[in-house]
Amino acid sequence: MVFDRQILRKYALSKSPEKLPKSVYLHHSEHAVTIFDLYPKAIFHLLVLPRIKEDGPFNAKNLTSLKTLLNSPSVKKEEALQLLRYLKEEADHVKAESLKEMQGRWG
C-alpha cells in the first residue's frame, strides 16, 4: 500500500468538497473535510483533514505535519490550537454519526 499525500492534499484543497466522489467524501466544515480511508482497517475508518487555504497560515506547506504547523513562524500558537479544536469538533461530529450508523445497523 502506498500512502498518497498528493491525493490527500487534493481533497484538503478542494473548494467544493461536496463535489468529491461519494466513495470518498463524507462531510466537511469550513475548517475540515472528512473522507473515507482508501485502505480501511475497519468498517468505519475515516480521515479528518484540515482544509488547506492557499493564502494565510493554513497553507499546504504549514500543514505538512503537526510539527511543521507548530514550528512555523507564520502560524501563531493560538491559531494552531484553534485549528486543532476545529479538527476535534469535526472528529466528534463524525464519531457521533458513526455511532448512530452502528446502532442502526447492529443495535
C-alpha positions as CSV (number, residue, x, y, z in Angstrom):
1,M,0.0,0.0,0.0
2,V,1.3,3.4,-0.9
3,F,0.3,6.4,1.1
4,D,-0.5,9.1,-1.4
5,R,-0.1,12.6,0.1
6,Q,-0.9,14.2,-3.2
7,I,-4.4,12.8,-3.2
8,L,-5.0,13.8,0.4
9,R,-3.7,17.3,-0.5
10,K,-6.1,17.5,-3.4
11,Y,-9.0,16.6,-1.1
12,A,-7.9,19.1,1.5
13,L,-7.5,21.9,-1.1
14,S,-10.9,21.3,-2.7
15,K,-13.0,24.4,-2.7
16,S,-16.2,22.3,-3.0
17,P,-15.6,19.1,-1.1
18,E,-19.2,18.0,-1.5
19,K,-18.4,17.5,-5.2
20,L,-15.8,14.8,-4.4
21,P,-16.8,11.3,-5.3
22,K,-19.4,9.8,-2.9
23,S,-17.0,6.9,-2.3
24,V,-14.5,9.4,-0.9
25,Y,-16.5,12.3,0.7
26,L,-18.4,12.1,4.0
27,H,-18.7,15.6,5.4
28,H,-17.0,19.0,5.6
29,S,-17.0,22.2,7.5
30,E,-15.2,25.5,7.0
31,H,-12.0,24.1,8.6
32,A,-12.1,20.4,7.9
33,V,-13.1,17.7,5.3
34,T,-13.8,14.1,6.3
35,I,-13.2,11.4,3.9
36,F,-13.4,7.6,3.8
37,D,-10.0,6.0,4.0
38,L,-9.0,4.4,0.7
39,Y,-7.5,1.4,2.6
40,P,-9.8,0.9,5.6
41,K,-8.7,-1.2,8.5
42,A,-12.2,-1.2,9.9
43,I,-15.8,-0.8,8.8
44,F,-15.7,2.8,10.0
45,H,-12.3,4.2,9.0
46,L,-12.4,7.9,8.3
47,L,-9.8,10.7,7.9
48,V,-10.4,14.2,9.2
49,L,-8.2,16.5,7.2
50,P,-7.6,20.2,7.8
51,R,-8.8,22.3,4.8
52,I,-5.8,23.9,3.1
53,K,-6.1,27.6,2.3
54,E,-3.8,28.7,-0.4
55,D,-3.2,32.0,1.4
56,G,-2.9,32.5,5.1
57,P,-1.3,30.4,7.8
58,F,-3.1,27.1,6.9
59,N,-1.4,26.6,3.6
60,A,0.0,23.3,2.3
61,K,3.5,24.0,3.5
62,N,2.4,24.7,7.1
63,L,0.1,21.7,7.2
64,T,2.7,19.1,6.2
65,S,2.7,17.8,9.8
66,L,1.8,18.8,13.3
67,K,5.4,19.5,14.0
68,T,5.7,21.8,10.9
69,L,2.5,23.6,11.9
70,L,3.6,24.2,15.5
71,N,7.1,25.4,14.4
72,S,6.0,27.6,11.5
73,P,6.9,31.3,12.1
74,S,3.8,32.3,10.2
75,V,1.4,30.5,12.5
76,K,0.6,31.8,15.9
77,K,0.3,29.1,18.6
78,E,-3.3,30.3,19.3
79,E,-4.1,29.8,15.6
80,A,-2.7,26.3,15.6
81,L,-4.5,25.4,18.8
82,Q,-7.8,26.7,17.3
83,L,-7.3,24.6,14.2
84,L,-6.8,21.6,16.4
85,R,-10.0,22.4,18.2
86,Y,-11.9,22.6,14.9
87,L,-10.5,19.2,13.9
88,K,-11.6,17.7,17.2
89,E,-15.1,19.2,16.7
90,E,-15.2,17.6,13.3
91,A,-13.9,14.3,14.7
92,D,-16.6,14.4,17.5
93,H,-19.3,15.0,14.9
94,V,-18.1,12.1,12.7
95,K,-17.9,9.9,15.8
96,A,-21.5,10.7,16.8
97,E,-22.7,10.0,13.2
98,S,-20.8,6.7,13.1
99,L,-22.3,5.6,16.4
100,K,-25.8,6.3,15.1
101,E,-25.0,4.3,12.0
102,M,-23.7,1.4,14.1
103,Q,-26.8,1.5,16.3
104,G,-29.0,1.5,13.2
105,R,-27.2,-1.4,11.7
106,W,-26.4,-3.6,14.7
107,G,-28.4,-2.2,17.6
